[in-house]
Amino acid sequence: MSDMAKAVASSMPPGSILLAAAEVGEATWCLYKEKDPEVRSQAKFQLLMGIISFIPGIGGGFRLALKSLIKKPDFYGPIIFDLSIAIIEETNKRWNYNYPLNPEGYLRKLIDAPYIRKYLNEIRIKYVAQLRQYKAARWVGLPETVDSVLGELSNQLEDIIRNVLAPAVLAAINRALHRKNSARPSNVTTKKTNTTNKGSSKPTVTRSRGNLIARIRSKFPNITSAIGGVGEHIADYYCLEHLDWGKDQWDGHDKAQQGTWKKLPSASNLGKLNNNKKLKRNSTINNETGIDGFWRAKLSTNRGKKYAVVEAKATTEVARATNKYVASRLGVLAGKYKGKPIIQMDHYWIGQRIITEIRNLSDDIKRDFSKIEKLDQYKRLYTRHIIIVSLPVDPGLSHINALLNGNQSALTHSNHGKGGFVIHKFGEPTIKDIISEKHQSLENKKGTNKQKKPNKKPNKK
């Protein structure tokens, strides 16, 4: 959801005004001149997206969410509430707004003609006033023409919304409500008022998530080993297939120890280097403390470096692509390095594990790393990747279902990220920022614990 956050960041004036004016202006001109029904339908959708962009704070995020929904309704429909809440939360945090967390309410507003008409009229006033500043535009009567066309479109807005946007949004709301319970009030304290919203806020409490956790626990006492295994499997095949780290060399899907490489991975051949050079099956795992994926990677998809270090995570919720969320998934080791806690995927943590990994690898790989003396300088040779898989949506959902149902045919879980929901963070400074976010979170937690610690007074005897 990092794209959503960026959209929110750019959806305040003057950013929203420029985007709205550009989209509305182009759509208006197209509707004024174009006769082709298909082109006019696309222009009407563009018009609506331009108007929505004008809504302060949430406009940019909802514009992107709705465009994604129209493009892939089967995927984005069930999780539209999750996307909406992410947009609202990011807006409240970034711009100090006080929007209640009511995803259904905002989605219904976006297909409410009077609500949208208000913003269209604001755009019309600003757009026409801007055109009047240009002599050439005044000479040909362009301000009057645009004013007339936009006024007519304002009158047609109810029909446009009903035919273009409302069917997809209402279907998405129904699908989201089917898997969510959005009726319970939340206790959300905002930075702007430091008050608690009740009743109007509707958090997303996922029924299907609770059912999923119950199903996993009923079959696997150690829920972490089950979801972790799914995450590592998808991450391995995501690296193989979508990052192209040897996809033409591995002989088949989900073969694990029975799988073979046409060319064995090495310092010169692409492929996975750790776990005996085998890709993980879609199965449970032990609680391992090593590197999930150590690869000889393709330079073009690995920031120009030969090696990649991959950490895989899986979650029973819909993951968020913010640095704060990704940082929350990283573990903290006992002990410190240079006075700071050792965080999973920091360079010192990786260096310690690479030493163990390369003992069992070929001499050409050992030579690459033997040229570097300090553990935390191994970073010259590798790029860090963190991959998070959400189990309530594909590709995570099909994989956990295959594991739970005992149907491990490759056809039941063949998608490993293409067209699905996989969060992939990699490279510097992205991972460095995530590690810094984790350190900051630990510091904040430490400070909070200090404040809560009661003062001990000596007993008077």
Solvent accessible surface area in square Angstrom, and as a share of the most:
residue,aa,sasa,rsa
1,M,27,0.12
2,S,38,0.25
3,D,89,0.46
4,M,12,0.05
5,A,16,0.13
6,K,138,0.59
7,A,17,0.13
8,V,0,0.00
9,A,36,0.28
10,S,64,0.41
11,S,2,0.01
12,M,45,0.20
13,P,73,0.46
14,P,99,0.62
15,G,27,0.26
16,S,1,0.01
17,I,54,0.27
18,L,115,0.57
19,L,58,0.29
20,A,0,0.00
21,A,20,0.15
22,A,63,0.49
23,E,20,0.09
24,V,0,0.00
25,G,11,0.11
26,E,111,0.50
27,A,0,0.00
28,T,5,0.03
29,W,122,0.43
30,C,34,0.20
31,L,13,0.07
32,Y,102,0.39
33,K,116,0.49
34,E,58,0.26
35,K,165,0.70
36,D,63,0.33
37,P,109,0.69
38,E,122,0.55
39,V,55,0.32
40,R,68,0.25
41,S,56,0.36
42,Q,112,0.50
43,A,4,0.03
44,K,51,0.22
45,F,36,0.15
46,Q,44,0.20
47,L,0,0.00
48,L,2,0.01
49,M,1,0.01
50,G,0,0.00
51,I,0,0.00
52,I,2,0.01
53,S,0,0.00
54,F,17,0.07
55,I,3,0.02
56,P,46,0.29
57,G,0,0.00
58,I,2,0.01
59,G,0,0.00
60,G,4,0.03
61,G,0,0.00
62,F,1,0.00
63,R,42,0.15
64,L,50,0.25
65,A,0,0.00
66,L,0,0.00
67,K,76,0.32
68,S,20,0.13
69,L,1,0.01
70,I,67,0.34
71,K,163,0.69
72,K,81,0.34
73,P,65,0.41
74,D,110,0.57
75,F,33,0.14
76,Y,47,0.18
77,G,1,0.01
78,P,27,0.17
79,I,0,0.00
80,I,0,0.00
81,F,0,0.00
82,D,22,0.11
83,L,3,0.02
84,S,0,0.00
85,I,9,0.05
86,A,12,0.09
87,I,0,0.00
88,I,0,0.00
89,E,57,0.26
90,E,18,0.08
91,T,0,0.00
92,N,18,0.09
93,K,102,0.43
94,R,109,0.40
95,W,92,0.32
96,N,70,0.36
97,Y,51,0.19
98,N,52,0.27
99,Y,40,0.15
100,P,37,0.23
101,L,13,0.07
102,N,30,0.15
103,P,1,0.00
104,E,31,0.14
105,G,25,0.24
106,Y,19,0.07
107,L,1,0.00
108,R,102,0.37
109,K,88,0.37
110,L,3,0.01
111,I,27,0.14
112,D,61,0.32
113,A,8,0.07
114,P,86,0.54
115,Y,36,0.14
116,I,1,0.01
117,R,64,0.24
118,K,101,0.43
119,Y,23,0.09
120,L,0,0.00
121,N,44,0.23
122,E,65,0.29
123,I,4,0.02
124,R,59,0.21
125,I,110,0.56
126,K,96,0.41
127,Y,44,0.17
128,V,10,0.06
129,A,53,0.41
130,Q,81,0.36
131,L,24,0.12
132,R,104,0.38
133,Q,139,0.62
134,Y,129,0.49
135,K,152,0.64
136,A,76,0.59
137,A,10,0.08
138,R,121,0.44
139,W,210,0.74
140,V,107,0.62
141,G,23,0.22
142,L,50,0.25
143,P,1,0.00
144,E,95,0.43
145,T,39,0.23
146,V,11,0.07
147,D,43,0.22
148,S,77,0.50
149,V,23,0.13
150,L,0,0.00
151,G,23,0.22
152,E,90,0.41
153,L,8,0.04
154,S,8,0.05
155,N,114,0.59
156,Q,66,0.29
157,L,0,0.00
158,E,100,0.45
159,D,69,0.36
160,I,5,0.03
161,I,4,0.02
162,R,128,0.47
163,N,109,0.56
164,V,31,0.18
165,L,0,0.00
166,A,12,0.09
167,P,76,0.48
168,A,24,0.19
169,V,0,0.00
170,L,70,0.35
171,A,50,0.39
172,A,2,0.02
173,I,0,0.00
174,N,94,0.48
175,R,97,0.36
176,A,0,0.00
177,L,58,0.29
178,H,159,0.71
179,R,25,0.09
180,K,4,0.02
181,N,37,0.19
182,S,11,0.07
183,A,82,0.63
184,R,140,0.51
185,P,87,0.55
186,S,10,0.07
187,N,121,0.62
188,V,41,0.23
189,T,90,0.52
190,T,10,0.06
191,K,128,0.54
192,K,118,0.50
193,T,61,0.36
194,N,115,0.59
195,T,74,0.43
196,T,65,0.38
197,N,26,0.13
198,K,145,0.61
199,G,51,0.49
200,S,61,0.39
201,S,0,0.00
202,K,64,0.27
203,P,29,0.18
204,T,34,0.20
205,V,53,0.30
206,T,27,0.15
207,R,142,0.52
208,S,40,0.26
209,R,87,0.32
210,G,41,0.39
211,N,93,0.48
212,L,9,0.05
213,I,35,0.18
214,A,62,0.48
215,R,96,0.35
216,I,0,0.00
217,R,145,0.53
218,S,97,0.63
219,K,97,0.41
220,F,34,0.14
221,P,135,0.85
222,N,68,0.35
223,I,32,0.16
224,T,80,0.47
225,S,12,0.08
226,A,0,0.00
227,I,24,0.12
228,G,17,0.16
229,G,0,0.00
230,V,0,0.00
231,G,0,0.00
232,E,14,0.06
233,H,0,0.00
234,I,0,0.00
235,A,2,0.02
236,D,6,0.03
237,Y,2,0.01
238,Y,31,0.12
239,C,0,0.00
240,L,8,0.04
241,E,58,0.26
242,H,65,0.29
243,L,17,0.09
244,D,37,0.19
245,W,0,0.00
246,G,5,0.05
247,K,96,0.41
248,D,101,0.52
249,Q,46,0.20
250,W,17,0.06
251,D,64,0.33
252,G,21,0.20
253,H,43,0.19
254,D,14,0.07
255,K,89,0.38
256,A,11,0.09
257,Q,108,0.48
258,Q,141,0.63
259,G,0,0.00
260,T,76,0.44
261,W,25,0.09
262,K,154,0.65
263,K,121,0.51
264,L,113,0.56
265,P,2,0.01
266,S,18,0.11
267,A,9,0.07
268,S,86,0.56
269,N,45,0.23
270,L,48,0.24
271,G,0,0.00
272,K,0,0.00
273,L,2,0.01
274,N,4,0.02
275,N,52,0.27
276,N,121,0.62
277,K,31,0.13
278,K,38,0.16
279,L,1,0.01
280,K,31,0.13
281,R,102,0.37
282,N,0,0.00
283,S,39,0.25
284,T,57,0.33
285,I,35,0.18
286,N,116,0.60
287,N,112,0.57
288,E,94,0.42
289,T,107,0.62
290,G,31,0.30
291,I,8,0.04
292,D,20,0.10
293,G,1,0.01
294,F,0,0.00
295,W,0,0.00
296,R,29,0.11
297,A,0,0.00
298,K,71,0.30
299,L,87,0.43
300,S,93,0.60
301,T,44,0.26
302,N,0,0.00
303,R,132,0.48
304,G,52,0.50
305,K,65,0.27
306,K,63,0.27
307,Y,0,0.00
308,A,0,0.00
309,V,0,0.00
310,V,3,0.02
311,E,6,0.03
312,A,10,0.08
313,K,37,0.16
314,A,9,0.07
315,T,3,0.02
316,T,10,0.06
317,E,52,0.23
318,V,15,0.09
319,A,0,0.00
320,R,82,0.30
321,A,6,0.04
322,T,37,0.22
323,N,48,0.25
324,K,133,0.56
325,Y,30,0.11
326,V,0,0.00
327,A,2,0.02
328,S,70,0.45
329,R,75,0.27
330,L,6,0.03
331,G,31,0.30
332,V,68,0.39
333,L,53,0.26
334,A,103,0.80
335,G,51,0.49
336,K,132,0.56
337,Y,70,0.26
338,K,164,0.69
339,G,61,0.58
340,K,118,0.50
341,P,36,0.22
342,I,14,0.07
343,I,0,0.00
344,Q,29,0.13
345,M,1,0.00
346,D,20,0.10
347,H,34,0.15
348,Y,46,0.17
349,W,5,0.02
350,I,0,0.00
351,G,0,0.00
352,Q,67,0.30
353,R,40,0.14
354,I,0,0.00
355,I,56,0.28
356,T,74,0.43
357,E,34,0.15
358,I,23,0.12
359,R,160,0.58
360,N,130,0.67
361,L,15,0.07
362,S,47,0.31
363,D,91,0.47
364,D,40,0.21
365,I,1,0.00
366,K,71,0.30
367,R,142,0.52
368,D,23,0.12
369,F,1,0.00
370,S,86,0.55
371,K,154,0.65
372,I,16,0.08
373,E,168,0.75
374,K,139,0.59
375,L,44,0.22
376,D,21,0.11
377,Q,51,0.23
378,Y,15,0.06
379,K,75,0.32
380,R,149,0.55
381,L,39,0.19
382,Y,4,0.02
383,T,8,0.04
384,R,7,0.03
385,H,0,0.00
386,I,0,0.00
387,I,0,0.00
388,I,0,0.00
389,V,0,0.00
390,S,0,0.00
391,L,0,0.00
392,P,17,0.10
393,V,10,0.06
394,D,59,0.31
395,P,0,0.00
396,G,0,0.00
397,L,63,0.31
398,S,29,0.18
399,H,0,0.00
400,I,0,0.00
401,N,40,0.20
402,A,4,0.03
403,L,17,0.08
404,L,18,0.09
405,N,103,0.53
406,G,54,0.52
407,N,77,0.39
408,Q,50,0.22
409,S,55,0.35
410,A,41,0.32
411,L,161,0.80
412,T,46,0.27
413,H,1,0.00
414,S,66,0.43
415,N,53,0.27
416,H,3,0.01
417,G,12,0.12
418,K,159,0.67
419,G,46,0.44
420,G,19,0.18
421,F,23,0.10
422,V,27,0.15
423,I,12,0.06
424,H,37,0.17
425,K,25,0.11
426,F,59,0.24
427,G,1,0.01
428,E,75,0.34
429,P,90,0.56
430,T,38,0.22
431,I,0,0.00
432,K,124,0.52
433,D,64,0.33
434,I,0,0.00
435,I,15,0.08
436,S,59,0.38
437,E,59,0.27
438,K,23,0.10
439,H,31,0.14
440,Q,99,0.44
441,S,56,0.36
442,L,46,0.23
443,E,100,0.45
444,N,85,0.44
445,K,133,0.56
446,K,105,0.44
447,G,29,0.28
448,T,59,0.34
449,N,83,0.43
450,K,135,0.57
451,Q,158,0.70
452,K,156,0.66
453,K,140,0.59
454,P,102,0.64
455,N,140,0.72
456,K,181,0.77
457,K,170,0.72
458,P,120,0.75
459,N,133,0.68
460,K,198,0.84
461,K,236,1.00
